Amino acid sequence: MLDHGYPDVYEFQVSRIWEEAELVVERQNRNLVSLAVIIQKATSTTGMTASKETVKGFSDFIKQLNGD
């Protein structure tokens, strides 16, 4: 919990620690799903079967993630 932004976790009640831990797990799972999508999109742009549209789509996707 400390390395996920809870420096005062020692002051929490056990029930609150459990709830916050569940939130941490949910955030980590969402991050892993996002990473999987990015890897899938990136690998689809490699190889002989990658079209210009696929490469452009990936580039646009990365720009969207960066807020551009």
Summary of the structure (lengths in Angstrom):
residues: 68
radius of gyration: 18.5
end to end distance: 32.4
largest distance: 56.5
contacts: 129
relative contact order: 0.08
helix: 74%
strand: 0%
